[in-house]
Amino acid sequence: MKWEILTTEEQFLNLIKSGSVFAVFKHSTRCSISSMAKSRLEREWNLDIPVYYLDLIQFRTLSNLIAGYSGVEHQSPQLIVFQGGTAVYNASHNTIQVNTLKEELIF
């Protein structure tokens, strides 16, 4: 798995404008559940879509922008998948599982 790093509002808005499929993983570096979810994603990710890592502690304003734009209430950890500029899937905490994502979405 190759993490892309998400750090700016402009970067996120450009991804939205592109209309491409991508995922955002909101991670709290202070949370053990978030660390477990991140580790599980790293072991299981086998999808051909980019996944962006967002450090919630450092970039809280960006996290809030994503929540407002997507309409998905902020949680941590959280995985949100966007397609065509719209949030089409989200999961948080222990429900973040690649197999579930693959079952619910068709790319």
N, C-alpha and C positions, 0 to 999 in steps of 0.2 A: 504494500500500500504506500502510495506517495501522497503525503499531505501537502496541499497548497495552503498558504498562510493568508488569512483574511485580516486586514488591518485598517482599511479605510472605507468610509461611506462611498466614496467615488468608485472604488473597486467593486463593492457590492452592487451599486446601481448599474455599473457597466455590465456585470453578469446578468442582471435582470433584463436590461435592454437587449442583450444578445439573444434572449429567448432560449438559450441552451439549457440542457438538463445538468444540474449540479446539486450537491448536498453541502449543507453547513452543519458542522458539529460544534455546538457551543459547550466549551469545557471550562470547568472551574478547577484551577490548579490547587485549590484548598480543600477539595472534596474527594474523599476516598471512593464514593460511588461513581463520580465522574471519571476518576482514574481507571476504575474497573471497566466502565463502558468504553472508554478510549482503547484500552488494551484489547477488549473483545473485538472492537471494530478493526483494529490493526491485524488481528489474527484471522478474521473471517471475511474481510472486504475482498470481493472478487467481481465487483461490478465495473463496467467500463464507463463510469462517469466520474468526473473530478469531485473530490471531497475537500472542502475548505475547513480549516481548523481556526476557531475563534477563541482566543483567551479572554474569558469573561472578566477576569479581574482587571486586566490591562485595557480592555476595549469595551467597557460597559455601555458607553453611548452608542457604539455600533450595534451591540446586541439589542438595545432598545429600539433602534431604527429597524432592525430586522423583524422584531416582534410587531412593531406598528405596521410595517409594510405587509407582512405576511398574514397578520390577523391571528397568529399563533401566540398564545400567552407564553411569556418567558418562563422557562424552567432550566434547571441545570442538573445533570447534563441533558442535552437535547440534540436531536438530529432532525433537520428539516430538509426536504428535497423540493427543489423548484424546477418547474418545467414550463416553458413559455411565459416566464415572468410571474408565475403563480405558485404558491406553496401547494404541493399535491400530496404530501405525506409528512407526518411528524410523529416522533416518538420521544419519550424521555425516560430517564432513569433505567430501570432494568428491562423496559420494553424495547430498548434500542437493540435490535437484532437484525442482522443482514438477511437471514432466511425469511423473516416476516416482511421485510421491505421488498424482497424479490417476489414474494407471493402476492403482494398488494399492488405492485406497479408493473406495467409493461412498457419497456423502453423500445 
